[in-house]
């Protein structure tokens, strides 16, 4: 029961990455620190709809 989700940069709001998560086990939105090629630095990326 895994779901594909989009991750958007917290600073520039661009959708850079995709990830998968288990909807039943992890109910909160996914937050990862990833590299944004537009900001050219590591920023917090959050799950968006």
PQR file of N, CA, C, O and H, with PARSE charges and radii, in Angstrom:
ATOM      1  N   UNK A   1       0.837  -1.180   0.000 -0.4000 1.5000
ATOM      2  CA  UNK A   1       0.000   0.000   0.000 -0.0000 2.0000
ATOM      3  C   UNK A   1       0.885   1.248   0.000  0.5500 1.7000
ATOM      4  O   UNK A   1       0.657   2.167   0.787 -0.5500 1.4000
ATOM      5  N   UNK A   2       1.886   1.286  -0.870 -0.4000 1.5000
ATOM      6  CA  UNK A   2       2.769   2.444  -0.954 -0.0000 2.0000
ATOM      7  C   UNK A   2       2.210   3.456  -1.947  0.5500 1.7000
ATOM      8  O   UNK A   2       1.562   3.098  -2.931 -0.5500 1.4000
ATOM      9  H   UNK A   2       2.071   0.539  -1.509  0.4000 1.0000
ATOM     10  N   UNK A   3       2.473   4.716  -1.667 -0.4000 1.5000
ATOM     11  CA  UNK A   3       1.933   5.805  -2.469 -0.0000 2.0000
ATOM     12  C   UNK A   3       3.079   6.688  -2.954  0.5500 1.7000
ATOM     13  O   UNK A   3       3.985   7.004  -2.184 -0.5500 1.4000
ATOM     14  H   UNK A   3       2.999   5.007  -0.868  0.4000 1.0000
ATOM     15  N   UNK A   4       3.045   7.086  -4.222 -0.4000 1.5000
ATOM     16  CA  UNK A   4       4.034   8.021  -4.745 -0.0000 2.0000
ATOM     17  C   UNK A   4       3.648   9.432  -4.346  0.5500 1.7000
ATOM     18  O   UNK A   4       2.483   9.811  -4.462 -0.5500 1.4000
ATOM     19  H   UNK A   4       2.308   6.828  -4.847  0.4000 1.0000
ATOM     20  N   UNK A   5       4.620  10.222  -3.872 -0.4000 1.5000
ATOM     21  CA  UNK A   5       4.368  11.596  -3.452 -0.0000 2.0000
ATOM     22  C   UNK A   5       5.412  12.507  -4.085  0.5500 1.7000
ATOM     23  O   UNK A   5       6.530  12.083  -4.378 -0.5500 1.4000
ATOM     24  H   UNK A   5       5.566   9.914  -3.777  0.4000 1.0000
ATOM     25  N   UNK A   6       5.033  13.759  -4.291 -0.4000 1.5000
ATOM     26  CA  UNK A   6       5.948  14.769  -4.815 -0.0000 2.0000
ATOM     27  C   UNK A   6       6.537  15.555  -3.651  0.5500 1.7000
ATOM     28  O   UNK A   6       5.849  15.828  -2.667 -0.5500 1.4000
ATOM     29  H   UNK A   6       4.125  14.104  -4.053  0.4000 1.0000
ATOM     30  N   UNK A   7       7.815  15.917  -3.765 -0.4000 1.5000
ATOM     31  CA  UNK A   7       8.479  16.726  -2.751 -0.0000 2.0000
ATOM     32  C   UNK A   7       8.804  18.082  -3.348  0.5500 1.7000
ATOM     33  O   UNK A   7       9.394  18.166  -4.425 -0.5500 1.4000
ATOM     34  H   UNK A   7       8.374  15.695  -4.564  0.4000 1.0000
ATOM     35  N   UNK A   8       8.423  19.142  -2.652 -0.4000 1.5000
ATOM     36  CA  UNK A   8       8.649  20.505  -3.114 -0.0000 2.0000
ATOM     37  C   UNK A   8       9.632  21.205  -2.185  0.5500 1.7000
ATOM     38  O   UNK A   8       9.630  20.974  -0.976 -0.5500 1.4000
ATOM     39  H   UNK A   8       7.944  19.074  -1.777  0.4000 1.0000
ATOM     40  N   UNK A   9      10.460  22.050  -2.753 -0.4000 1.5000
ATOM     41  CA  UNK A   9      11.447  22.822  -1.991 -0.0000 2.0000
ATOM     42  C   UNK A   9      10.721  23.814  -1.081  0.5500 1.7000
ATOM     43  O   UNK A   9       9.734  24.429  -1.484 -0.5500 1.4000
ATOM     44  H   UNK A   9      10.461  22.238  -3.735  0.4000 1.0000
ATOM     45  N   UNK A  10      11.215  23.962   0.135 -0.4000 1.5000
ATOM     46  CA  UNK A  10      10.597  24.876   1.082 -0.0000 2.0000
ATOM     47  C   UNK A  10      10.857  26.336   0.757  0.5500 1.7000
ATOM     48  O   UNK A  10      10.071  27.203   1.140 -0.5500 1.4000
ATOM     49  H   UNK A  10      12.017  23.462   0.462  0.4000 1.0000
ATOM     50  N   UNK A  11      11.962  26.626   0.047 -0.4000 1.5000
ATOM     51  CA  UNK A  11      12.303  28.014  -0.271 -0.0000 2.0000
ATOM     52  C   UNK A  11      11.674  28.482  -1.584  0.5500 1.7000
ATOM     53  O   UNK A  11      10.953  29.479  -1.603 -0.5500 1.4000
ATOM     54  H   UNK A  11      12.600  25.922  -0.264  0.4000 1.0000
ATOM     55  N   UNK A  12      11.940  27.774  -2.675 -0.4000 1.5000
ATOM     56  CA  UNK A  12      11.463  28.227  -3.987 -0.0000 2.0000
ATOM     57  C   UNK A  12      10.147  27.570  -4.407  0.5500 1.7000
ATOM     58  O   UNK A  12       9.566  27.960  -5.420 -0.5500 1.4000
ATOM     59  H   UNK A  12      12.527  26.964  -2.661  0.4000 1.0000
ATOM     60  N   UNK A  13       9.666  26.578  -3.644 -0.4000 1.5000
ATOM     61  CA  UNK A  13       8.382  25.897  -3.871 -0.0000 2.0000
ATOM     62  C   UNK A  13       8.317  25.097  -5.174  0.5500 1.7000
ATOM     63  O   UNK A  13       7.227  24.785  -5.652 -0.5500 1.4000
ATOM     64  H   UNK A  13      10.139  26.261  -2.821  0.4000 1.0000
ATOM     65  N   UNK A  14       9.462  24.768  -5.745 -0.4000 1.5000
ATOM     66  CA  UNK A  14       9.460  23.966  -6.966 -0.0000 2.0000
ATOM     67  C   UNK A  14       9.449  22.487  -6.615  0.5500 1.7000
ATOM     68  O   UNK A  14      10.031  22.072  -5.613 -0.5500 1.4000
ATOM     69  H   UNK A  14      10.348  25.022  -5.357  0.4000 1.0000
ATOM     70  N   UNK A  15       8.789  21.700  -7.442 -0.4000 1.5000
ATOM     71  CA  UNK A  15       8.672  20.260  -7.205 -0.0000 2.0000
ATOM     72  C   UNK A  15       9.850  19.554  -7.876  0.5500 1.7000
ATOM     73  O   UNK A  15       9.913  19.453  -9.101 -0.5500 1.4000
ATOM     74  H   UNK A  15       8.316  22.037  -8.256  0.4000 1.0000
ATOM     75  N   UNK A  16      10.781  19.069  -7.054 -0.4000 1.5000
ATOM     76  CA  UNK A  16      12.030  18.517  -7.570 -0.0000 2.0000
ATOM     77  C   UNK A  16      12.115  17.004  -7.509  0.5500 1.7000
ATOM     78  O   UNK A  16      12.719  16.391  -8.389 -0.5500 1.4000
ATOM     79  H   UNK A  16      10.730  19.151  -6.058  0.4000 1.0000
ATOM     80  N   UNK A  17      11.527  16.386  -6.494 -0.4000 1.5000
ATOM     81  CA  UNK A  17      11.735  14.964  -6.250 -0.0000 2.0000
ATOM     82  C   UNK A  17      10.413  14.222  -6.105  0.5500 1.7000
ATOM     83  O   UNK A  17       9.377  14.812  -5.799 -0.5500 1.4000
ATOM     84  H   UNK A  17      11.036  16.884  -5.779  0.4000 1.0000
ATOM     85  N   UNK A  18      10.479  12.901  -6.335 -0.4000 1.5000
ATOM     86  CA  UNK A  18       9.372  12.022  -6.017 -0.0000 2.0000
ATOM     87  C   UNK A  18       9.874  11.008  -5.000  0.5500 1.7000
ATOM     88  O   UNK A  18      11.056  10.666  -4.994 -0.5500 1.4000
ATOM     89  H   UNK A  18      11.321  12.422  -6.584  0.4000 1.0000
ATOM     90  N   UNK A  19       8.993  10.533  -4.151 -0.4000 1.5000
ATOM     91  CA  UNK A  19       9.329   9.535  -3.144 -0.0000 2.0000
ATOM     92  C   UNK A  19       8.108   8.662  -2.915  0.5500 1.7000
ATOM     93  O   UNK A  19       7.011   8.989  -3.370 -0.5500 1.4000
ATOM     94  H   UNK A  19       8.033  10.811  -4.156  0.4000 1.0000
ATOM     95  N   UNK A  20       8.293   7.556  -2.213 -0.4000 1.5000
ATOM     96  CA  UNK A  20       7.175   6.696  -1.874 -0.0000 2.0000
ATOM     97  C   UNK A  20       7.070   6.608  -0.361  0.5500 1.7000
ATOM     98  O   UNK A  20       8.068   6.691   0.354 -0.5500 1.4000
ATOM     99  H   UNK A  20       9.183   7.290  -1.844  0.4000 1.0000
ATOM    100  N   UNK A  21       5.839   6.439   0.114 -0.4000 1.5000
ATOM    101  CA  UNK A  21       5.629   6.267   1.547 -0.0000 2.0000
ATOM    102  C   UNK A  21       4.443   5.349   1.764  0.5500 1.7000
ATOM    103  O   UNK A  21       3.575   5.209   0.903 -0.5500 1.4000
ATOM    104  H   UNK A  21       5.027   6.373  -0.467  0.4000 1.0000
ATOM    105  N   UNK A  22       4.425   4.724   2.936 -0.4000 1.5000
ATOM    106  CA  UNK A  22       3.334   3.843   3.305 -0.0000 2.0000
ATOM    107  C   UNK A  22       2.254   4.688   3.969  0.5500 1.7000
ATOM    108  O   UNK A  22       2.498   5.302   5.008 -0.5500 1.4000
ATOM    109  H   UNK A  22       5.130   4.837   3.635  0.4000 1.0000
ATOM    110  N   UNK A  23       1.069   4.722   3.381 -0.4000 1.5000
ATOM    111  CA  UNK A  23      -0.008   5.573   3.887 -0.0000 2.0000
ATOM    112  C   UNK A  23      -0.512   5.126   5.254  0.5500 1.7000
ATOM    113  O   UNK A  23      -0.884   5.957   6.082 -0.5500 1.4000
ATOM    114  H   UNK A  23       0.871   4.223   2.538  0.4000 1.0000
ATOM    115  N   UNK A  24      -0.525   3.830   5.491 -0.4000 1.5000
ATOM    116  CA  UNK A  24      -1.072   3.319   6.746 -0.0000 2.0000
ATOM    117  C   UNK A  24      -0.130   3.518   7.924  0.5500 1.7000
ATOM    118  O   UNK A  24      -0.586   3.814   9.029 -0.5500 1.4000
ATOM    119  H   UNK A  24      -0.223   3.155   4.819  0.4000 1.0000
ATOM    120  N   UNK A  25       1.178   3.362   7.715 -0.4000 1.5000
ATOM    121  CA  UNK A  25       2.139   3.461   8.816 -0.0000 2.0000
ATOM    122  C   UNK A  25       2.591   4.887   9.072  0.5500 1.7000
ATOM    123  O   UNK A  25       2.839   5.260  10.219 -0.5500 1.4000
ATOM    124  H   UNK A  25       1.548   3.121   6.818  0.4000 1.0000
ATOM    125  N   UNK A  26       2.701   5.686   8.029 -0.4000 1.5000
ATOM    126  CA  UNK A  26       3.183   7.054   8.173 -0.0000 2.0000
ATOM    127  C   UNK A  26       2.082   8.010   7.721  0.5500 1.7000
ATOM    128  O   UNK A  26       1.886   8.223   6.525 -0.5500 1.4000
ATOM    129  H   UNK A  26       2.499   5.384   7.098  0.4000 1.0000
ATOM    130  N   UNK A  27       1.368   8.581   8.684 -0.4000 1.5000
ATOM    131  CA  UNK A  27       0.228   9.430   8.341 -0.0000 2.0000
ATOM    132  C   UNK A  27       0.623  10.891   8.174  0.5500 1.7000
ATOM    133  O   UNK A  27      -0.083  11.643   7.502 -0.5500 1.4000
ATOM    134  H   UNK A  27       1.528   8.409   9.656  0.4000 1.0000
ATOM    135  N   UNK A  28       1.735  11.310   8.770 -0.4000 1.5000
ATOM    136  CA  UNK A  28       2.176  12.704   8.648 -0.0000 2.0000
ATOM    137  C   UNK A  28       2.829  12.921   7.284  0.5500 1.7000
ATOM    138  O   UNK A  28       3.242  11.973   6.616 -0.5500 1.4000
ATOM    139  H   UNK A  28       2.308  10.700   9.316  0.4000 1.0000
ATOM    140  N   UNK A  29       2.912  14.182   6.889 -0.4000 1.5000
ATOM    141  CA  UNK A  29       3.546  14.499   5.614 -0.0000 2.0000
ATOM    142  C   UNK A  29       5.051  14.281   5.688  0.5500 1.7000
ATOM    143  O   UNK A  29       5.676  14.527   6.720 -0.5500 1.4000
ATOM    144  H   UNK A  29       2.577  14.953   7.432  0.4000 1.0000
ATOM    145  N   UNK A  30       5.615  13.824   4.601 -0.4000 1.5000
ATOM    146  CA  UNK A  30       7.032  13.492   4.526 -0.0000 2.0000
ATOM    147  C   UNK A  30       7.864  14.771   4.416  0.5500 1.7000
ATOM    148  O   UNK A  30       7.530  15.666   3.640 -0.5500 1.4000
ATOM    149  H   UNK A  30       5.108  13.624   3.763  0.4000 1.0000
ATOM    150  N   UNK A  31       8.953  14.857   5.197 -0.4000 1.5000
ATOM    151  CA  UNK A  31       9.874  15.998   5.152 -0.0000 2.0000
ATOM    152  C   UNK A  31      11.291  15.468   5.104  0.5500 1.7000
ATOM    153  O   UNK A  31      11.715  14.735   5.998 -0.5500 1.4000
ATOM    154  H   UNK A  31       9.224  14.130   5.828  0.4000 1.0000
ATOM    155  N   UNK A  32      12.031  15.836   4.059 -0.4000 1.5000
ATOM    156  CA  UNK A  32      13.413  15.391   3.887 -0.0000 2.0000
ATOM    157  C   UNK A  32      14.287  16.581   3.532  0.5500 1.7000
ATOM    158  O   UNK A  32      13.827  17.534   2.902 -0.5500 1.4000
ATOM    159  H   UNK A  32      11.687  16.432   3.333  0.4000 1.0000
ATOM    160  N   UNK A  33      15.544  16.524   3.936 -0.4000 1.5000
ATOM    161  CA  UNK A  33      16.495  17.562   3.566 -0.0000 2.0000
ATOM    162  C   UNK A  33      17.198  17.081   2.302  0.5500 1.7000
ATOM    163  O   UNK A  33      17.960  16.115   2.336 -0.5500 1.4000
ATOM    164  H   UNK A  33      15.917  15.750   4.447  0.4000 1.0000
ATOM    165  N   UNK A  34      16.934  17.765   1.179 -0.4000 1.5000
ATOM    166  CA  UNK A  34      17.465  17.354  -0.115 -0.0000 2.0000
ATOM    167  C   UNK A  34      18.125  18.552  -0.804  0.5500 1.7000
ATOM    168  O   UNK A  34      17.952  19.696  -0.384 -0.5500 1.4000
ATOM    169  H   UNK A  34      16.314  18.549   1.152  0.4000 1.0000
ATOM    170  N   UNK A  35      18.883  18.268  -1.869 -0.4000 1.5000
ATOM    171  CA  UNK A  35      19.539  19.321  -2.630 -0.0000 2.0000
ATOM    172  C   UNK A  35      18.585  19.882  -3.676  0.5500 1.7000
ATOM    173  O   UNK A  35      17.982  19.127  -4.438 -0.5500 1.4000
ATOM    174  H   UNK A  35      19.023  17.339  -2.210  0.4000 1.0000
ATOM    175  N   UNK A  36      18.447  21.208  -3.715 -0.4000 1.5000
ATOM    176  CA  UNK A  36      17.627  21.881  -4.723 -0.0000 2.0000
ATOM    177  C   UNK A  36      18.555  22.483  -5.768  0.5500 1.7000
ATOM    178  O   UNK A  36      19.401  23.316  -5.442 -0.5500 1.4000
ATOM    179  H   UNK A  36      18.938  21.822  -3.095  0.4000 1.0000
ATOM    180  N   UNK A  37      18.404  22.067  -7.023 -0.4000 1.5000
ATOM    181  CA  UNK A  37      19.299  22.575  -8.070 -0.0000 2.0000
ATOM    182  C   UNK A  37      18.985  24.021  -8.460  0.5500 1.7000
ATOM    183  O   UNK A  37      19.817  24.698  -9.064 -0.5500 1.4000
ATOM    184  H   UNK A  37      17.717  21.391  -7.288  0.4000 1.0000
ATOM    185  N   UNK A  38      17.787  24.488  -8.114 -0.4000 1.5000
ATOM    186  CA  UNK A  38      17.425  25.865  -8.425 -0.0000 2.0000
ATOM    187  C   UNK A  38      17.975  26.832  -7.374  0.5500 1.7000
ATOM    188  O   UNK A  38      18.449  27.917  -7.712 -0.5500 1.4000
ATOM    189  H   UNK A  38      17.111  23.938  -7.623  0.4000 1.0000
ATOM    190  N   UNK A  39      17.909  26.433  -6.092 -0.4000 1.5000
ATOM    191  CA  UNK A  39      18.467  27.251  -5.002 -0.0000 2.0000
ATOM    192  C   UNK A  39      19.975  27.025  -4.860  0.5500 1.7000
ATOM    193  O   UNK A  39      20.676  27.850  -4.275 -0.5500 1.4000
ATOM    194  H   UNK A  39      17.524  25.552  -5.817  0.4000 1.0000
ATOM    195  N   UNK A  40      20.464  25.918  -5.391 -0.4000 1.5000
ATOM    196  CA  UNK A  40      21.858  25.489  -5.320 -0.0000 2.0000
ATOM    197  C   UNK A  40      22.349  25.299  -3.886  0.5500 1.7000
ATOM    198  O   UNK A  40      23.459  25.701  -3.538 -0.5500 1.4000
ATOM    199  H   UNK A  40      19.894  25.247  -5.866  0.4000 1.0000
ATOM    200  N   UNK A  41      21.497  24.675  -3.057 -0.4000 1.5000
ATOM    201  CA  UNK A  41      21.878  24.325  -1.691 -0.0000 2.0000
ATOM    202  C   UNK A  41      20.894  23.291  -1.146  0.5500 1.7000
ATOM    203  O   UNK A  41      19.860  23.020  -1.755 -0.5500 1.4000
ATOM    204  H   UNK A  41      20.595  24.348  -3.340  0.4000 1.0000
ATOM    205  N   UNK A  42      21.230  22.726  -0.002 -0.4000 1.5000
ATOM    206  CA  UNK A  42      20.353  21.758   0.651 -0.0000 2.0000
ATOM    207  C   UNK A  42      19.254  22.504   1.400  0.5500 1.7000
ATOM    208  O   UNK A  42      19.534  23.394   2.203 -0.5500 1.4000
ATOM    209  H   UNK A  42      22.070  22.947   0.493  0.4000 1.0000
ATOM    210  N   UNK A  43      18.005  22.136   1.133 -0.4000 1.5000
ATOM    211  CA  UNK A  43      16.859  22.754   1.783 -0.0000 2.0000
ATOM    212  C   UNK A  43      15.885  21.673   2.222  0.5500 1.7000
ATOM    213  O   UNK A  43      16.004  20.515   1.821 -0.5500 1.4000
ATOM    214  H   UNK A  43      17.778  21.413   0.481  0.4000 1.0000
ATOM    215  N   UNK A  44      14.936  22.054   3.039 -0.4000 1.5000
ATOM    216  CA  UNK A  44      13.913  21.130   3.491 -0.0000 2.0000
ATOM    217  C   UNK A  44      12.870  20.971   2.395  0.5500 1.7000
ATOM    218  O   UNK A  44      12.303  21.954   1.919 -0.5500 1.4000
ATOM    219  H   UNK A  44      14.840  22.995   3.365  0.4000 1.0000
ATOM    220  N   UNK A  45      12.619  19.724   1.996 -0.4000 1.5000
ATOM    221  CA  UNK A  45      11.612  19.423   0.979 -0.0000 2.0000
ATOM    222  C   UNK A  45      10.441  18.747   1.661  0.5500 1.7000
ATOM    223  O   UNK A  45      10.623  17.794   2.419 -0.5500 1.4000
ATOM    224  H   UNK A  45      13.080  18.925   2.383  0.4000 1.0000
ATOM    225  N   UNK A  46       9.229  19.240   1.394 -0.4000 1.5000
ATOM    226  CA  UNK A  46       8.023  18.707   2.009 -0.0000 2.0000
ATOM    227  C   UNK A  46       7.125  18.061   0.974  0.5500 1.7000
ATOM    228  O   UNK A  46       7.158  18.399  -0.210 -0.5500 1.4000
ATOM    229  H   UNK A  46       9.081  20.014   0.778  0.4000 1.0000
ATOM    230  N   UNK A  47       6.327  17.130   1.446 -0.4000 1.5000
ATOM    231  CA  UNK A  47       5.366  16.456   0.586 -0.0000 2.0000
ATOM    232  C   UNK A  47       4.248  17.420   0.203  0.5500 1.7000
ATOM    233  O   UNK A  47       3.723  18.140   1.053 -0.5500 1.4000
ATOM    234  H   UNK A  47       6.299  16.855   2.407  0.4000 1.0000
ATOM    235  N   UNK A  48       3.885  17.431  -1.079 -0.4000 1.5000
ATOM    236  CA  UNK A  48       2.774  18.250  -1.576 -0.0000 2.0000
ATOM    237  C   UNK A  48       1.772  17.333  -2.244  0.5500 1.7000
ATOM    238  O   UNK A  48       2.083  16.191  -2.584 -0.5500 1.4000
ATOM    239  H   UNK A  48       4.312  16.846  -1.769  0.4000 1.0000
ATOM    240  N   UNK A  49       0.556  17.849  -2.432 -0.4000 1.5000
ATOM    241  CA  UNK A  49      -0.486  17.051  -3.089 -0.0000 2.0000
ATOM    242  C   UNK A  49      -0.260  16.976  -4.576  0.5500 1.7000
ATOM    243  O   UNK A  49      -1.040  16.345  -5.288 -0.5500 1.4000
ATOM    244  H   UNK A  49       0.303  18.776  -2.156  0.4000 1.0000
TER
END
